[in-house]
């Protein structure tokens, strides 16, 4: 999540030497400059082109390097090899995953374990800003959005229907019978919560209440399947006709109740829309019809979805608590005063379990087409200026200077702002490193991202 300062030319040189050792038959092997992808909660990702000559023929392939994080860990333990091996096992199934090539667990090579896989050319919905407010899903037609949604659901069902024993996935840890499938998950997240606490007595009332509820309401799942673990649209690659080309990010994969993936899918979509106060886009299938389609794809009845709703919010709530601590340690301002305990996850849990809300009422859903708002920009350094935009019921106008009482304010150097707009600097990394500061209604900024990008261009 927090990008390291890296000697990219040096990393490229070492990677080239390592690749040559893996491909002794390759002549004149070289790689293009590493292109750093935007940050996520775990791995750091780099893209590069690998070119070489073999048997008198010139070859070129696009590759992806996934690199294990070191600073500000999100998870108590991190096993990069696990996600590599999961994808390796899935190569011969109908689950669409990138082809993996090599895993290197010796930190001496690139200072952290890493693996290399093929790059699938396609498009991925945004995570920041949320896909209901910007990017591929936002720009699509209602029909195209539905196709993307159903495609990810179909990929999820394929994960659940495969024979995980024959695929060699028992190494993930076969849970015990009865409630053992749930016990394994609850034990993990209880230990996770205790790990992130700076003091054993540190209170997390909503997360702890949710854990108690989940323990008290355990049941014996009817089946055990491979679970994607992080099944959501920003982990899906789509082709030019909005078909699914790839399912990504297997770090949270486990053997468990397949309904948990469905709960996670629903929760993350809620967070990317209503949870942030962003209208859910037209064409996005509803919960009831999604459950019906899933039952048709699998032949199984969904029976414990409320339990999975609570479990999904708890799982991500524990992760968000750790993210909040990392933000505080990095001296990065959080969206709310007590983001560790007051965030969409704890707000959702309070609503589901009829608990006292964690803080101020959550942001109401705001439709940009129905309000008039102002956003102030302070761009500093050479080429800097003050300007603001006014969005009047969805129509944006740019003005030079400052405006009184803006709904949101954004501050960055002119150089960094230009790099963000061109894509050279990832906005999440800019925010986490302090290069981009946002105050006021941050969700409003996410909803206006397309307008901001257009009004930021010269002229």
N, C-alpha and C positions, 0 to 999 in steps of 0.2 A: 504494500500500500504506500510505502514511503520510499521513493526511488533513491538508490545509493548514488553517490558520486562515482562515476566509472571512467576509467581510461579506455574509451571505446576502441581506438586504434590498437592498443595493446591487447585488449580482449579479442579483437578480430584476428590478430596475429597468432595468439595462442590457440584459438578455435581452429584456425586453418591447419596448424600443425597437428592438432588432435584429429581432425577429420581425415587428414592424409594417412594417419596411422590406421584409421578404420576402413580406408579405401585404398589399399596398397596398389590396386590395379589402375587407379586413376592417374593420369598424366596431366601436368600443368593445372593442377587443382587450385582454385581460387574462390574467394567469396566476396560478395559486394559489401559495402559498409553496413554495419548493423543498424537497423532501424528500430528504435525503441517504441514499443506499443504503450498505450495508456495503462495506468496502474489499476490493479484490482485489489482484492483483499488478501491475496496470497502471492502467487508466483509473479515474477517479472518476465515479460515476454519480448522477444526480439525477432524480427524478420530479416531474412537475407536470401540472396540468390547464390546457389552453389553451381559452379561451372567447372567442367573438366573434359578431358579427352579419354576415350576408351575404345580400343579396337579400331582406331582410325576415325572414330566418329566424335563430333563435338556434342556435349550434353549440358543441359542447364535445367535445374529444378529449383523451385521456390521452397524454402524451408522455414521452420519455426523453432526457435530455441526457448525452452521454458527453464527458468533459472530459479532456484530456491531462495526465498528471502532470508535475510540475516537480521536486519534491524527491525525493531518494533513488531515482534511476532504476533500473529492473530490467534493461532491455535497452540494449545499446550505442547503438542508434538506435531512434527511435520514430516511426512513420509512421501517425498517426491517419487520414490520408486514405486509406491503403491499405485499412483495414478497412471504411471507408465505401464505397469503390469496389467492393470484393468483394461487399458486400451489395446494392449498386446493380445489379451484374451478375446477381445471383441472383434479382432481383425477378420475372423472367418465367420462372423455372424451377420445378420441383416441390420444390426445397429450401425448407423452411419458415423464412424469415428475417423479421425485422421490416421494415416498410416505412420506408425512410430518406427524409428530406426535404431537409435542408440541411447542408452542410459549411462551416465557417468556419475558415480557416487563418490569418487575421489575428489575432495575439495581442492586439492592442490592444482587441478587443471585450470579451473576458472574461479577459484575462491569459494564456490558453493556447488553442490550437486546440480546437475542439469540433464535434460534430455533433448533430443532433436527429432522432429517429426515433419511430415509433409505439410505444406500450407494448402488449405482448401480455399480456392478463390470464390468469394461470395460476399454477402453483406450481413451485418449483425445489428439487431436493434440496440439502441442506446441504453445504457444504464444510468449515466450522468451526462446530460439531463435525462430524466426518465423517458422511456419510449412512448409514453402517452402524451408527451409534450414536445418531442423533437426527434428528427432522424427518420430512419427507414420506415418504422411502423407508423409514425405520425404523418409522413408524406404519402403513404399508401392509400388506396381506395378502401372503402369498407369491405368489399369483396376480397381484396388482397390481404387485408388484416385477418379476416376469417380464415383464409387459406394458410397463413403463417401460424395462426393459433392451432388449427387442426393438425398441421404438420408436426408441430412440437409435441402435441398430445399423442400423435401416432408414433413418434420416436420413443416417447415414454413407454407406451404400451409394448413396443418391441423389446425394450429393456426388460420389462416385467415378464414377458412371455418366454424369453430364452431359457434354455436349460443351463443354469449357472454351474451345475456340477460338471457337466460334460465340457463346458467352456473353460474349466480350470480355475474357477473363481472362489473355491473354498478357502483360499488363503486369507480372504477378507474376514474370516472368523464366523463359523456356523453357530448361530445362537441356539441356546437350549430351548426345549419345548415349553408349552404353556405360555406364560407371560414373559419368557426369556427374551423374546424378540424386542419387547418394549423395555425390559429391564436393562438390556445392553445399551440402548439409547439414553435412558434416563440416568444411568450410572455415569455415562460419558459426560453428559451436560451438567450433572451435579458436580463432578470433579472439575470440569471446565470452569464453572462459576466459582468454586473455591480457589482454583488456580489464579484467577484474575484479581481476586481480592487482595488489597494491600494489607488488610487487617482481617483476621478470621471473623471478627465481629461486625465487619462492614455490612450495612444493611442493603438488601436488594429486595424490598418487600413484595413487589409484584412478581418478579422472577421466582422467588422462593415460594410464594403462594401458588403459582402455576405448577411448579415441581410437585408440591404436595397434592394438588388436584390430579395431576397426571398419575401419581403413584396410587392414589385412592381409587381411580377409575380405570385401572389396567384391565385388559382383556386378553384372551388368547387368540392371536390372529389365525385365520384359517390357512394361510399359506406364507411361505418365505420365498422371496425373489431377490434378484439383484435390484437395488435401488440406485438410481442416478445420483441422488443426494442433493444435487443443486440444479434441479430441473426447472428451467425458466427460459424465456425467450432471448434474453441477452447471452445465453449460452448455446444458441442455435445459429448455424450459418445457413443463409437462404440464397438460392440461385436467382437468376434473372426473371424467372417466372414464379418466384416466391415459393419454390419447392425447397424442402429441407435437404441440405447437402452434408451437414455435419452436426454432431452433438459434442459439445466441449465441456471441459472442466469436470474431471472425475475425482478430485481430491476428497470429496465428501461421500464417495460411493460406499455402500455397505450392503449386507444381506439383512433384509427386514421385511416389514409389512409394506407391500407396494402402495397402499393407500397413503402412506406418508409422503410419497412423491407428489401425489395429487394435491394433498394439503399444502405442500411447499409451493407448488405451481400457483395455486390460488392466492396464497398469502403474498408472494412476491408481486403478483399482478396487482393486488389490492394496494400494496405499499407504493407501487409506481403510479398509482392513480389516486384513489380516495384517501389513502394513507398520508399523502403529501398535500391533499386538497386540490388535486388536478383532475379535471373531468375525464372519465373513462371514454375512450374513443368509440365512435359509431363503428359497427361491424365486429367489435370484440364479442365473441360468444359469451353467453351468460353461464353462471355456475350450474344451473340445473341441466341445461342442454349439454354441457361439457361432461358432467357425470354420466348422463345417458349415453353419450358417444363413447366414453371410456368403457362403460359396461358392455357395449356392443363390440368394441375392439378386443376385449379380454375374455368376455363370457363370464365375468365375475360381478357380483353385486357389491356396491360400495355401502358399507354398513357402519363405519366408525369415523365419519368425516369431521364431526365436532371435535373428537379427540385429536385428529390430525391437524385441525385448525389451531388448537392450543399448542400442540407440540411444535408446529412450524414457527409460531410466534415466539415460543420459548427459545428454540434453537437459534433463531436470528437475533433474539433479544440478548442472549449471552454473547454472541459475536459482536453486537453493537456496543455492549458494555465495554468490551475489550478495545474496540475501535475508539470509543470515547476516551478511555484511559491513555491510549497511544497519542491521540490528538492533544490531550493535556500535557503529556510528556514532551511533545514536539512544539509546545507553545502555539498551537493552532486553535483559533476560536471555534467553538462548537455552535451548531444551529440554535440550541436552546441552552438556558442557564444551567440545567442539570441533565445534559444529553445522555449521560450514563444511565439514568433512571427514568428519563422522560423523553421518549422517542416513539416512532410509530409502532414498534413492537410492544412496548409496555402499554401504550394506549390501546392497542388491539386486545391485549390480554385482559386489561381492566374491563373493557366492553364485553368480552366473551364470558368472563367469570364474575361479572357484576361486582367488581372491586372498586374502591375509591380511585379516581383518576390520578395519574402520577404528577400532574402539574396543571398548567392552564389548559382550557379546552383545546382539542386539536383543531388545526386550521380547517375552516369550512371550505368546501369545494368552491373554487372561484372560476368562473368562465370569463376569459379575457374579453370576449365579445360583449360582455354585459357591464364592464366597469371602465373607469378612466383612472389611470395610474401614471406615476412619474418615476423614472429611474435615473439616478445621478452617476456620472462617470468622472473619476479623478485619475487622469493619466499623467504620470510624473516623469521627470527626466527629459533628455533631449527628445524633441518632437512631441512633448506632452501637451495636454490641454484639458480644460473642463468642458464637458458637454452633458446634455441630458436628453432623454427621449420621453415623449408623452404618448402613451398608448390609449387612444380614445375609442373604446369599443372595438378593439382589434386593429385599428388603423394607427400606425406609428409615424411620428414626426420627430426629427432631430433638431435640437436647438443648441447653440453654443452658450457657454456660461454655466451658471448654477441655478437650481430651483429650490424653493423653500419646501421643507418637510416632504422629501421624496419618500416613497414607499420602500425603496431599496437603494443602497449605495454600493458601488463597486470601485475599488482602488487597485491600480497596478501601474508598473512603469509602462511607458508607451512601447518600448521594445518588447517586453513580455506580452503585452496585450496583442501586438501584431503577430507574435509567434503563436499565441493561442488561436487567433483567428485563421492563421494559415495552416494550423494543424501541426506545426513544429513542436509546440509545447502543449502537453496534455493538460486540460483544465483541472482535473483532479489533482495531478501532481503539483500544478501551480498553486492550488489552494492549500494542499498539505505542506508545501514547502514555504508558505507565507508570501509567495510572489503575487498571489491574488487574494484580496481581502473583500469579503462581502458582509454587509450589514443590513439589517431590516428583514424584509420578507424574502428569504432566499428562494422559496418555492416560486415566487413571482418571477425571479430572475430565470429560473429553469423554464417556466412557461413562455417567457419572452425570448428564449434563446434564438429562435429563427429570426425574429425581428431585430434583435441586437446584432446578430451577425451581418444582416443586410445593411443596417444603418452605420455599422462600424467601417464599412468599406469606403475608400476615398471617393468623394463626389456623391 
